[in-house]
Amino acid sequence: MRLKDEPGLSVSELARPLSLKLPGIMKHLDVLSDAGLITRTKTGRTVSVNLSAGPIQDAMAWLNQYERLWTVSLDRLVALVEEDDGQ
């Protein structure tokens, strides 16, 4: 993600390499902002965007808990299926 490598990019700089028009980029940024994944700072007429790592880290921690749960469950299922195939 560009914002990780280049924090503080302006909205125009973010939009430049993309095929989306500025209003489309703004809609995407609104969604990310509403989710708490980015922050925007306005200096004059320039709006800069930065990542907010906290919510992403929280989501990853939650996903990791469930990954462990599903891994154990799937390992049990595989063992059961392999046991059944062996009989």
MOMO-V211629 format. One record per run of one state. SS is the DSSP state (A for helix, B for strand, O for the rest). FROM is the first residue (numbers start at 1). LEN is the number of residues. If there is no record, write none. Layout:
ss->SS from->FROM len->LEN
ss->SS from->FROM len->LEN
//
This chain:
ss->O from->1 len->1
ss->A from->2 len->4
ss->O from->6 len->3
ss->B from->9 len->2
ss->A from->11 len->6
ss->O from->17 len->5
ss->A from->22 len->13
ss->O from->35 len->3
ss->B from->38 len->6
ss->O from->44 len->2
ss->B from->46 len->6
ss->O from->52 len->1
ss->A from->53 len->34
ss->O from->87 len->1
//
